[in-house]
């Protein structure tokens, strides 16, 4: 009897302890209900309308009811699948947004409203109001709207200064048209650069974002907006665990400029850069890979005027550490145009400081860049090179280098050097002639990383290789 009694008691105690642990675990999980109740009224649904192009067949008018359906496409109302055939505007896109001021300023993505003739905002109280496009910025994918209304609910704005991977976050939006859907997750990474845009330090999360969430807010656990949901990585068209939000600090800088002048200006240094890997770090005399390697300095740009040179490694910009090359565009883009900034640079193993006055980032179509081609042989690398002519220098906008005319079996072919490449620097030394090239090659060290600067198809860059002699 005593044994059974103690067994029952032990089982009851174990069950009680497990219940207490599960209760404590449940209480430790984040609770989003208050956040959603408070923030949802300031989230809006956005749809756009595009006026159809008039079709010549529509110059005749017939009442819709008098025309058989088969002829409606040609003589009456437009075919539902042919908005270009004339008639009333039809919805073209669906997205989200949020109210940032009581008098009706609303934020969303540029791609949500791009090309719209009419923008309709649906509020949480089901009112539908036409919005004016105050301004948009393609590079950051942001648009500022204005509706005529007063005493509107607004979101609370946060900051991205203290964000860390692992923090809980939540999104509210209209995925697939399902209004006020709430999803949650954690911050996966910060300061993330994307191939489509390297001037925005995106917040990466695992919050479920789908078509219709674009332009909606990303909240921290204090119910403050820390970003605008903008992009997802997907191979299926739907959510796959990676979503990206524009940091609110970047957003509000864009908003301020759109309000003040209707467009956005960004800082510009005038260099093309690449990451510093282990081999490049060794070839440039760095203790470890870090910084942004300058592959090209644009003529007459801010960096050119400040004395930057290809091969410089930027390790600090205005006191901000540049750990990877993606850090530099983020820092430069947020610097006011005309501001003078001290930049820490490693040049041929020595640390120097260059003062540069930041310029304004030009449009893509107005940017200039170098191109590629041009020089006799060296058996050690397996290359044949020729001198650059003055015409080639003008054509390809290079000041020095030798032109690769042949690639044989050897170290050069193993790292992918091609005919038509221009070698401008080798082992941290500028190459001005075939004779320079031969002399530098003859003195190249064995069994250590050697850097070479190439210009190929208009794009400069550094590669590394080793001689195993």
C-alpha positions in Angstrom: 0.0 0.0 0.0 2.8 2.4 0.9 4.6 1.8 -2.3 1.5 2.5 -4.4 0.8 5.6 -2.4 4.2 7.0 -2.9 4.1 6.1 -6.6 0.8 8.0 -7.0 2.3 10.9 -5.1 5.4 11.0 -7.2 3.4 10.9 -10.4 1.2 13.8 -9.3 4.3 15.8 -8.3 5.9 15.2 -11.6 2.8 16.2 -13.5 2.6 19.4 -11.4 6.2 20.3 -12.1 5.7 19.7 -15.9 2.6 21.8 -15.9 4.5 24.6 -14.1 7.4 24.4 -16.6 5.0 24.5 -19.6 3.1 27.5 -18.1 6.4 29.3 -17.5 7.5 28.5 -21.1 4.2 29.8 -22.5 4.5 33.0 -20.5 8.0 33.5 -21.9 6.6 33.5 -25.5 5.8 36.9 -27.1 2.3 38.2 -26.9 1.1 40.3 -29.9 -2.6 41.0 -29.1 -2.1 44.4 -27.6 0.3 45.4 -30.3 -2.1 44.5 -33.0 -5.1 46.1 -31.3 -3.2 49.4 -30.9 -1.5 49.5 -34.3 -4.0 48.0 -36.8 -6.2 51.1 -37.1 -3.2 53.0 -38.7 -2.6 50.3 -41.3 -4.3 50.8 -44.7 -5.0 48.8 -47.8 -3.9 50.4 -51.1 -5.2 49.6 -54.6 -4.4 51.4 -57.8 -6.3 52.1 -61.0 -4.9 52.6 -64.4 -6.9 54.4 -67.0 -7.2 52.3 -70.2 -6.1 53.4 -73.6 -9.0 54.3 -75.9 -9.6 51.8 -78.6 -10.7 53.1 -82.0 -13.6 50.7 -82.0 -15.1 52.5 -78.9 -15.9 55.7 -80.8 -19.4 54.3 -81.2 -21.7 54.3 -78.1 -24.3 51.7 -77.4 -26.1 51.1 -74.1 -24.6 47.9 -72.5 -28.1 46.3 -72.2 -28.7 46.5 -75.9 -25.7 44.6 -77.0 -25.2 40.8 -76.9 -22.3 39.7 -74.8 -20.3 38.6 -77.8 -20.2 42.1 -79.1 -19.7 43.9 -75.8 -15.9 43.7 -76.2 -16.0 45.8 -79.5 -18.9 48.2 -79.1 -19.9 48.5 -75.4 -18.2 48.1 -72.1 -14.6 46.7 -72.2 -13.9 43.1 -72.1 -13.0 42.1 -68.5 -9.7 40.8 -69.6 -9.0 43.7 -72.0 -8.7 46.9 -70.0 -7.0 48.6 -72.9 -10.2 48.4 -74.9 -11.7 51.4 -73.2 -14.2 52.0 -70.4 -13.8 52.4 -66.7 -10.4 52.0 -65.0 -9.8 48.7 -63.4 -7.7 47.7 -60.3 -4.1 47.0 -61.2 -2.3 46.3 -57.9 -2.9 45.7 -54.3 -0.6 46.5 -51.4 -0.4 47.9 -47.9 0.6 51.1 -46.2 0.5 52.9 -42.9 -0.5 56.4 -41.7 2.3 58.5 -40.2 0.5 61.7 -39.5 -3.0 62.7 -38.3 -3.5 64.9 -41.4 -3.2 62.0 -43.8 0.4 61.3 -44.9 0.8 57.6 -45.7 3.8 55.5 -46.5 4.0 52.5 -48.9 6.3 51.0 -51.5 7.0 52.7 -54.8 6.3 49.5 -56.7 2.8 49.4 -55.2 1.7 52.7 -56.8 4.1 52.8 -59.8 2.3 53.8 -63.0 -1.0 54.4 -61.3 -3.5 57.0 -62.6 -5.5 56.7 -59.4 -4.6 55.5 -55.9 -7.3 54.4 -53.5 -6.7 54.0 -49.8 -9.1 51.9 -47.7 -9.0 52.8 -44.0 -9.7 50.5 -41.1 -13.2 52.1 -40.8 -13.9 51.0 -44.4 -13.7 54.5 -45.9 -12.2 54.6 -49.3 -10.3 57.8 -50.2 -8.4 58.8 -53.2 -4.7 59.6 -52.5 -2.3 62.1 -54.0 1.2 60.9 -54.7 3.4 63.4 -52.9 6.6 61.8 -54.2 8.4 58.5 -54.8 11.9 57.2 -54.7 12.7 54.2 -57.0 16.1 53.4 -55.4 14.6 52.9 -51.9 11.3 51.7 -53.3 9.3 54.2 -51.2 6.3 56.3 -51.9 4.7 59.1 -49.9 0.9 59.5 -50.3 -1.5 62.1 -48.9 -5.3 61.8 -48.3 -7.7 64.5 -47.3 -8.7 63.6 -43.8 -8.2 64.7 -40.2 -7.6 63.1 -36.8 -6.5 59.8 -38.3 -4.9 57.1 -36.2 -1.1 56.9 -36.6 1.6 54.4 -36.0 4.4 55.0 -33.5 7.8 55.3 -35.2 10.8 53.5 -33.7 14.5 53.4 -34.5 16.9 50.8 -36.0 19.9 51.9 -33.9 19.7 49.0 -31.4 18.3 46.2 -33.6 19.8 42.8 -33.2 19.3 39.4 -35.0 17.0 37.2 -32.9 14.6 40.0 -31.8 10.9 39.3 -32.2 9.0 41.4 -34.9 5.5 41.4 -36.4 4.0 42.6 -39.7 0.4 43.7 -40.5 -0.8 43.9 -44.1 -3.1 42.5 -46.8 -1.4 39.4 -48.3 -3.4 38.2 -51.2 -6.1 40.8 -50.3 -6.7 39.4 -46.8 -6.9 42.7 -44.9 -5.2 43.1 -41.5 -3.4 39.8 -41.5 -0.8 39.5 -38.7 2.4 37.5 -39.1 5.4 37.3 -36.7 8.9 36.1 -36.5 12.4 37.2 -35.7 15.1 39.4 -37.3 17.4 37.1 -39.2 20.1 39.7 -40.1 20.6 43.5 -40.3 22.4 45.7 -42.8 21.7 43.2 -45.6 22.6 44.4 -49.1 20.6 43.0 -52.1 21.7 42.7 -55.7 18.9 45.0 -56.7 20.0 47.7 -54.3 23.2 48.3 -52.3 22.3 51.7 -50.9 19.6 50.3 -48.5 20.8 48.3 -45.4 17.8 46.0 -45.4 16.4 44.3 -42.3 16.1 40.5 -43.0 13.4 38.6 -41.2 11.6 35.3 -41.3 8.2 37.0 -41.0 5.8 35.6 -43.6 5.5 38.3 -46.3 3.4 37.7 -49.4 2.0 39.7 -52.3 -0.1 42.4 -50.8 2.1 42.9 -47.7 4.3 45.3 -49.7 4.4 48.7 -48.2 3.1 47.5 -44.8 4.8 48.2 -41.4 7.2 45.9 -39.5 6.8 46.4 -35.8 9.1 45.7 -32.8 7.7 44.4 -29.5 7.0 47.9 -28.3 4.6 48.4 -31.1 6.8 50.8 -33.0 7.5 50.7 -36.7 11.1 49.7 -37.4 10.7 49.1 -41.2 8.7 48.9 -44.3 8.1 45.4 -45.7 9.4 45.6 -49.3 10.8 42.4 -50.8 10.9 38.6 -50.4 13.3 36.0 -51.7 11.3 33.3 -53.6 11.5 30.7 -56.2 7.7 29.9 -56.1 6.2 33.4 -56.0 5.3 33.0 -52.3 7.0 33.2 -49.0 10.0 31.0 -48.5 11.4 32.2 -45.1 13.3 35.3 -46.2 11.7 38.8 -46.2 13.3 42.2 -46.3 12.2 45.5 -44.8 13.6 49.0 -45.4 14.9 50.4 -42.0 12.7 53.2 -40.6 15.7 55.6 -40.2 16.2 55.3 -44.0 12.5 55.7 -44.6 12.1 58.9 -42.6 15.1 60.5 -44.3 13.4 59.8 -47.6 10.1 61.1 -46.3 11.7 64.4 -45.2 13.4 64.9 -48.6 10.2 64.1 -50.5 8.2 66.6 -48.4 10.9 69.3 -48.8 11.9 69.0 -52.4 10.0 66.2 -54.1 13.0 64.0 -54.7 15.8 62.2 -52.8 19.5 62.9 -53.0 22.2 60.6 -51.7 25.9 60.8 -50.9 28.3 59.6 -53.6 32.0 58.8 -53.3 32.7 57.8 -57.0 34.4 54.5 -56.6 33.8 50.9 -57.6 34.6 48.5 -54.8 34.8 44.8 -54.1 35.1 42.6 -51.0 38.5 41.7 -49.5 38.9 38.0 -49.3 41.7 36.0 -47.6 44.0 36.0 -50.6 43.5 39.7 -51.3 44.1 40.5 -47.7 47.4 38.6 -47.8 48.5 40.3 -51.0 47.8 43.8 -49.6 49.5 43.1 -46.3 46.4 43.0 -44.1 46.2 40.9 -40.9 42.7 39.7 -41.8 40.1 40.3 -44.6 38.2 43.5 -43.9 37.4 46.8 -45.6 36.3 47.7 -49.1 38.9 47.4 -51.9 38.8 50.2 -54.5 38.7 48.6 -57.9 38.2 51.9 -59.8 38.1 55.6 -59.1 35.7 57.5 -61.4 37.3 60.4 -63.1 36.5 63.8 -61.7 34.4 62.2 -58.9 34.7 63.1 -55.2 37.2 60.2 -54.5 39.3 61.2 -57.5 39.5 64.8 -56.3 40.4 63.6 -52.8 43.3 61.5 -54.0 41.9 57.9 -53.9 43.6 55.3 -56.0 42.8 51.8 -57.2 44.1 49.3 -54.7 43.2 51.5 -51.7 41.4 49.6 -49.0 38.8 51.7 -47.1 38.6 50.5 -43.5 36.8 53.5 -41.9 34.4 56.1 -43.2 33.6 59.0 -41.0 34.5 57.0 -37.9 32.3 54.1 -39.0 34.1 50.7 -39.4 33.9 49.2 -42.8 34.0 45.5 -42.2 32.7 44.3 -45.6 32.4 46.2 -48.8 28.6 46.4 -48.5 29.0 48.6 -45.4 30.5 51.4 -47.5 27.5 52.3 -49.8 25.2 52.3 -46.7 27.5 54.8 -45.0 28.1 57.0 -48.0 24.5 57.0 -49.1 23.3 58.4 -45.8 25.9 61.1 -45.6 24.6 64.6 -46.6 25.8 65.9 -49.9 28.6 68.5 -49.5 29.8 67.1 -46.1 33.5 66.6 -45.6 34.4 63.2 -44.3 37.6 61.6 -43.0 38.3 58.2 -44.6 40.8 55.7 -43.3 42.6 53.9 -46.1 45.3 51.2 -46.3 47.6 51.9 -49.3 50.4 49.5 -50.0 50.4 48.4 -46.4 50.4 51.9 -44.8 47.5 53.6 -43.1 46.6 57.1 -44.4 43.6 59.4 -43.9 42.0 61.1 -46.9 39.4 63.9 -46.6 36.7 63.8 -49.1 33.7 66.1 -49.8 30.7 63.9 -50.6 29.0 64.4 -53.9 25.5 63.7 -55.0 24.7 60.2 -56.4 24.0 60.7 -60.1 21.4 58.7 -62.1 22.5 55.4 -63.4 22.3 56.7 -67.0 24.6 59.6 -66.2 27.3 57.6 -64.5 30.6 57.1 -66.3 32.8 54.1 -66.1 35.8 52.5 -67.8 35.7 49.8 -70.4 38.0 47.0 -71.5 40.8 45.9 -73.9 44.9 46.1 -74.8 49.9 44.6 -75.0 54.0 41.0 -75.5 54.7 37.8 -73.7 55.8 36.4 -70.5 56.3 32.7 -70.1 56.2 32.8 -66.3 52.5 33.6 -66.2 51.6 32.2 -69.6 50.5 35.6 -71.1 51.1 37.5 -74.2 50.6 41.3 -73.8 50.9 44.4 -76.0 51.2 48.1 -75.3 48.0 50.2 -75.1 47.6 52.7 -77.9 46.4 56.3 -77.2 43.2 55.5 -79.1 42.6 52.4 -76.9 43.2 54.5 -73.7 40.6 57.0 -74.9 38.2 54.4 -76.0 38.3 52.3 -72.9 39.0 55.3 -70.5 42.1 53.8 -68.9 45.3 55.7 -68.2 47.7 52.7 -68.0 48.0 49.0 -68.5 48.8 46.3 -71.0 46.5 44.5 -73.3 46.2 40.7 -73.1 46.5 39.2 -76.6 47.2 35.6 -75.7 46.6 33.2 -72.8 48.6 29.9 -72.6 48.6 27.1 -70.1 49.9 28.5 -66.8 48.9 30.5 -63.7 47.0 33.1 -65.8 44.7 30.6 -67.5 44.0 28.8 -64.2 42.5 32.0 -62.7 40.5 32.8 -65.8 42.4 35.7 -67.4 41.2 36.1 -71.0 42.3 37.7 -74.3 41.1 41.3 -74.3 41.6 41.9 -70.5 43.6 45.0 -69.5 46.1 44.5 -66.7 46.5 47.8 -64.9 48.3 46.7 -61.7 50.3 43.7 -60.7 51.5 42.9 -57.2 50.4 46.4 -56.0 52.4 48.1 -58.7 51.0 50.1 -61.6 51.7 48.7 -65.1 52.4 51.4 -67.6 54.2 49.4 -70.3 55.1 45.9 -71.5 58.6 46.5 -70.0 57.0 47.4 -66.6 55.0 44.2 -66.8 58.0 42.0 -67.5 60.0 43.5 -64.7 57.3 43.1 -62.1 56.6 39.5 -63.3 60.2 38.6 -63.0 60.2 39.6 -59.3 57.0 38.0 -58.3 57.3 35.9 -55.1 56.5 32.2 -55.0 54.0 30.5 -52.8 52.1 33.6 -51.6 49.0 35.5 -52.8 49.6 38.0 -55.6 47.0 40.5 -56.6 46.2 41.7 -60.2 43.9 44.4 -61.2 42.0 43.8 -64.5 39.5 45.7 -66.6 37.1 43.5 -68.4 34.0 44.5 -70.3 34.1 47.9 -68.6 34.3 46.5 -65.1 37.5 46.7 -63.1 38.3 44.2 -60.4 41.0 42.4 -58.5 41.9 38.7 -58.6 44.6 36.8 -56.8 46.8 33.8 -57.8 50.0 32.0 -56.6 53.2 31.0 -58.3 54.2 27.5 -57.1 57.8 27.7 -58.3 
